[in-house]
Amino acid sequence: MGYSISLSENKKYIICRVTGQITLDTAREFTKELDRLSRAHKIKRFLTDVRDAQNALSTFENYNFAYKDMAEMNLQRDVRSAILIGAADKTHDFVATVTQNAGYGVRIFYDEDAAIEWLSE
Protein backbone atom coordinates (compact mmCIF):
# COMPACT_ATOMS: atom_id res chain seq x y z
CA MET A 1 0.00 0.00 0.00
CA GLY A 2 1.21 3.43 -0.84
CA TYR A 3 -0.20 6.91 -0.76
CA SER A 4 0.58 10.47 -1.73
CA ILE A 5 -0.85 13.61 -0.18
CA SER A 6 -0.87 17.07 -1.74
CA LEU A 7 -2.84 20.30 -1.84
CA SER A 8 -5.23 20.85 -4.73
CA GLU A 9 -4.19 23.44 -7.31
CA ASN A 10 -6.65 25.98 -5.88
CA LYS A 11 -5.53 25.12 -2.30
CA LYS A 12 -9.15 24.54 -1.23
CA TYR A 13 -8.85 20.83 -0.44
CA ILE A 14 -6.23 18.18 0.28
CA ILE A 15 -5.83 15.22 -2.05
CA CYS A 16 -4.83 11.78 -0.79
CA ARG A 17 -4.31 9.10 -3.44
CA VAL A 18 -4.04 5.56 -2.08
CA THR A 19 -2.92 2.42 -3.93
CA GLY A 20 -2.86 -1.23 -2.94
CA GLN A 21 -4.60 -2.77 0.06
CA ILE A 22 -5.46 -0.53 2.98
CA THR A 23 -4.42 -2.03 6.30
CA LEU A 24 -5.11 -0.65 9.76
CA ASP A 25 -1.56 0.72 10.09
CA THR A 26 -1.61 2.47 6.75
CA ALA A 27 -5.11 3.85 7.32
CA ARG A 28 -3.88 5.36 10.59
CA GLU A 29 -0.76 6.69 8.88
CA PHE A 30 -2.40 8.55 6.02
CA THR A 31 -5.27 9.75 8.23
CA LYS A 32 -2.79 11.31 10.68
CA GLU A 33 -0.94 12.96 7.81
CA LEU A 34 -4.19 14.36 6.35
CA ASP A 35 -5.08 15.83 9.74
CA ARG A 36 -1.60 17.29 10.22
CA LEU A 37 -1.67 18.97 6.82
CA SER A 38 -5.24 20.16 7.40
CA ARG A 39 -4.28 21.89 10.62
CA ALA A 40 -1.09 23.37 9.14
CA HIS A 41 -2.91 24.90 6.14
CA LYS A 42 -6.32 25.45 7.78
CA ILE A 43 -8.03 23.36 5.08
CA LYS A 44 -10.92 21.15 6.18
CA ARG A 45 -11.79 19.49 2.88
CA PHE A 46 -10.31 16.15 1.78
CA LEU A 47 -10.49 14.16 -1.45
CA THR A 48 -9.37 10.63 -0.66
CA ASP A 49 -8.97 8.72 -3.92
CA VAL A 50 -9.07 4.98 -3.25
CA ARG A 51 -10.01 3.88 -6.76
CA ASP A 52 -6.76 1.87 -6.84
CA ALA A 53 -6.98 0.63 -3.24
CA GLN A 54 -9.19 -1.87 -1.50
CA ASN A 55 -10.04 -1.79 2.18
CA ALA A 56 -8.54 -4.94 3.74
CA LEU A 57 -9.82 -4.23 7.26
CA SER A 58 -12.30 -6.54 8.95
CA THR A 59 -15.70 -5.27 10.04
CA PHE A 60 -14.42 -5.08 13.63
CA GLU A 61 -11.28 -3.14 12.57
CA ASN A 62 -13.36 -0.68 10.50
CA TYR A 63 -15.70 -0.11 13.43
CA ASN A 64 -12.84 0.42 15.89
CA PHE A 65 -11.06 2.71 13.46
CA ALA A 66 -14.11 4.96 13.21
CA TYR A 67 -15.04 4.99 16.88
CA LYS A 68 -11.77 4.39 18.74
CA ASP A 69 -8.73 5.16 16.60
CA MET A 70 -10.07 8.37 15.08
CA ALA A 71 -11.04 9.67 18.54
CA GLU A 72 -7.62 8.74 19.96
CA MET A 73 -5.95 10.62 17.09
CA ASN A 74 -8.01 13.66 18.13
CA LEU A 75 -9.18 14.21 14.56
CA GLN A 76 -11.23 17.24 13.64
CA ARG A 77 -14.91 16.41 13.23
CA ASP A 78 -15.87 19.57 11.34
CA VAL A 79 -14.27 18.41 8.09
CA ARG A 80 -15.75 17.35 4.78
CA SER A 81 -14.14 14.22 3.34
CA ALA A 82 -15.04 12.80 -0.08
CA ILE A 83 -14.00 9.19 -0.61
CA LEU A 84 -13.63 8.51 -4.31
CA ILE A 85 -14.06 4.81 -5.11
CA GLY A 86 -14.38 2.59 -8.16
CA ALA A 87 -17.92 1.70 -9.22
CA ALA A 88 -17.56 -2.01 -8.41
CA ASP A 89 -15.63 -1.58 -5.13
CA LYS A 90 -17.82 -2.08 -2.06
CA THR A 91 -14.94 -2.56 0.42
CA HIS A 92 -15.17 1.05 1.65
CA ASP A 93 -18.93 1.16 2.26
CA PHE A 94 -18.95 -0.01 5.88
CA VAL A 95 -16.10 2.20 7.08
CA ALA A 96 -17.75 5.22 5.44
CA THR A 97 -21.04 4.43 7.20
CA VAL A 98 -19.53 3.95 10.66
CA THR A 99 -17.33 7.03 10.20
CA GLN A 100 -20.44 9.09 9.38
CA ASN A 101 -22.22 7.58 12.38
CA ALA A 102 -19.24 8.51 14.58
CA GLY A 103 -19.80 12.16 13.64
CA TYR A 104 -17.34 12.81 10.81
CA GLY A 105 -18.34 14.46 7.51
CA VAL A 106 -17.64 11.62 5.08
CA ARG A 107 -19.37 10.75 1.81
CA ILE A 108 -18.65 8.19 -0.91
CA PHE A 109 -18.43 9.29 -4.54
CA TYR A 110 -17.93 7.40 -7.80
CA ASP A 111 -17.39 10.55 -9.89
CA GLU A 112 -14.43 12.84 -9.21
CA ASP A 113 -16.17 15.99 -10.50
CA ALA A 114 -19.14 15.37 -8.18
CA ALA A 115 -16.78 14.83 -5.24
CA ILE A 116 -14.94 18.08 -5.96
CA GLU A 117 -18.23 19.95 -6.35
CA TRP A 118 -19.38 18.68 -2.93
CA LEU A 119 -16.06 19.72 -1.38
CA SER A 120 -16.46 23.20 -2.90
CA GLU A 121 -19.96 23.82 -1.47
HUQUI-V158114 format. One line per field, one symbol per residue. ss: DSSP state (h for helix, s for strand, l for the rest). phi: phi as a letter, one per 20 degrees, with the letter a starting at -180 (. if undefined). psi: psi as a letter, one per 20 degrees, with the letter a starting at -180 (. if undefined). Layout:
ss=???
phi=???
psi=???
//
This chain:
ss=lssssssllllllssssssssslhhhhhhhhhhhhhhhhhhlllssssssssssslllhhhhhhhhhhhhhhlllllllsssssllllllllhhhhhhhhhllllssssllhhhhhhhhhl
phi=.cbccbefgemdbddcddcneedffffffffffgfffgffdlddccddedfdbdfeffgfffffffedffffflffeedccedecfgeedfdfffffffffeodecbecdcffffffffef
psi=prqqprqrgikirppopqqaporgghggghgghggghghhjlpkppoookhkpqojqrggggghgghgghghilqpilroopoorqhiojiigghgghgghijqnqqqqipgghghghhi.
//
